[in-house]
């Protein structure tokens, strides 16, 4: 799965703060957290052997990490740590 470390941390943080939230594709004001969950699910369901999906996942993860910072979940240093861990584990590459 692409960005397994980052997605696990996002899910954990979101569910800790918003235990009853459900994933939604819609992106209306106030739906940012539900949309993050939807995006995480989409990345989890991407084909891990596809270069096209790998590049899409990378773009999405960048946006998602920025949104997590905007929402106050963590700072940029933590986002960099998560991304580096996934790169170290090769979770950013097709398999």
Buried (B, 14 or more C-beta within 10 A) or exposed (E): BBBBBBBEBBBEBBEEEEEEBEBBEEEEEEBEBBBBBBBBEBBBEBEBEBEEBBEBBBEBBEEBBEBBBEBEBBEEEBBEBBBEBBBEEEBBEBE
